[in-house]
Amino acid sequence: MSIYTDMVPCTLYEIQHGKGAAGALKEKCVKVCDIMVAVYKNDSFKSVQNVKYEQSTHNAMTSYKGFEDGKEYRLEFNGTEMDITYFNTAGRMATLLLKEINYG
């Protein structure tokens, strides 16, 4: 089984923080590009000792390597939005930890 067969098209957004007209903090999502990502749900039976991994709901792999340290990113595909909580671009493919956003 190949990771490439599991890849789905999605949109990558950069989250930018600023202030609104009333002075309250506001976040704005700016589209970076369209990428292909293979997304997998985390195993809930696996015990992890790291908060970074415990808070993630999904993990993913992509061949896109344009992620920059210090910036926040969000993925959107099939009507689902996920924040990228961690990324590692050291290998042949970039690995991502994702946290699903539930509105409601």
C-alpha positions as CSV (number, residue, x, y, z in Angstrom):
1,M,0.0,0.0,0.0
2,S,1.3,3.4,-1.0
3,I,0.9,6.7,0.8
4,Y,0.4,8.3,-2.6
5,T,-2.9,6.4,-3.1
6,D,-4.2,8.0,0.2
7,M,-3.5,11.6,-0.8
8,V,-6.3,14.0,-1.1
9,P,-6.3,17.6,-2.4
10,C,-6.5,20.2,0.3
11,T,-5.9,23.9,0.8
12,L,-3.2,25.2,3.1
13,Y,-3.8,28.5,5.0
14,E,-1.5,30.6,7.1
15,I,-3.0,31.9,10.3
16,Q,-2.2,35.6,10.8
17,H,-3.1,37.4,14.1
18,G,-4.0,41.0,14.2
19,K,-6.4,43.4,15.9
20,G,-9.9,44.2,14.7
21,A,-11.6,47.6,14.6
22,A,-12.5,47.4,18.3
23,G,-9.0,46.4,19.3
24,A,-9.8,42.7,20.0
25,L,-7.5,40.0,18.8
26,K,-8.6,38.6,15.5
27,E,-7.2,35.8,13.3
28,K,-7.2,35.8,9.6
29,C,-6.5,32.8,7.3
30,V,-4.6,33.6,4.2
31,K,-4.4,31.0,1.4
32,V,-0.9,29.7,0.8
33,C,-1.5,27.1,-1.9
34,D,-3.3,23.8,-2.8
35,I,-1.4,20.7,-1.7
36,M,-1.9,16.9,-1.6
37,V,-1.9,15.3,1.8
38,A,-2.4,11.8,3.2
39,V,-4.4,12.1,6.5
40,Y,-4.7,9.3,9.0
41,K,-6.7,9.3,12.3
42,N,-4.6,8.7,15.4
43,D,-5.0,5.5,17.3
44,S,-6.9,6.3,20.5
45,F,-5.5,3.2,22.3
46,K,-1.9,4.2,22.0
47,S,-0.5,5.8,25.2
48,V,1.7,8.8,24.7
49,Q,3.6,10.8,27.2
50,N,4.0,14.0,25.2
51,V,1.3,16.7,25.3
52,K,2.0,17.6,21.7
53,Y,1.1,14.1,20.5
54,E,-1.8,13.7,23.0
55,Q,-3.7,16.8,21.8
56,S,-3.4,15.8,18.1
57,T,-6.4,14.0,16.5
58,H,-4.8,13.1,13.1
59,N,-1.4,12.8,11.5
60,A,-0.5,13.5,7.9
61,M,2.2,13.3,5.3
62,T,2.8,15.6,2.3
63,S,5.6,16.3,-0.2
64,Y,5.1,20.1,0.3
65,K,8.1,21.5,2.3
66,G,7.4,25.2,2.4
67,F,6.5,25.3,6.1
68,E,8.3,28.0,8.1
69,D,9.1,28.0,11.8
70,G,7.1,30.5,13.8
71,K,4.1,30.5,11.5
72,E,0.8,28.8,12.2
73,Y,-1.0,26.8,9.5
74,R,-4.4,25.3,8.9
75,L,-5.6,22.6,6.4
76,E,-9.0,22.5,4.8
77,F,-10.4,19.6,2.9
78,N,-13.8,18.0,2.3
79,G,-15.4,20.6,4.6
80,T,-13.1,19.7,7.5
81,E,-10.6,22.2,9.0
82,M,-7.5,21.1,11.0
83,D,-4.8,23.1,12.7
84,I,-1.3,22.0,12.1
85,T,0.2,21.8,15.6
86,Y,3.6,20.5,14.6
87,F,5.5,19.8,11.3
88,N,8.8,18.2,10.5
89,T,10.3,18.7,7.1
90,A,13.5,16.8,7.7
91,G,12.7,13.6,5.8
92,R,11.7,12.9,2.2
93,M,8.2,13.9,3.0
94,A,6.9,16.4,5.6
95,T,5.1,14.9,8.6
96,L,2.3,16.8,10.3
97,L,0.4,16.6,13.5
98,L,-3.2,17.9,13.1
99,K,-5.9,18.9,15.5
100,E,-9.4,18.8,14.1
101,I,-11.5,22.0,14.6
102,N,-15.1,21.5,15.7
103,Y,-17.3,24.6,15.3
104,G,-20.4,24.0,17.5
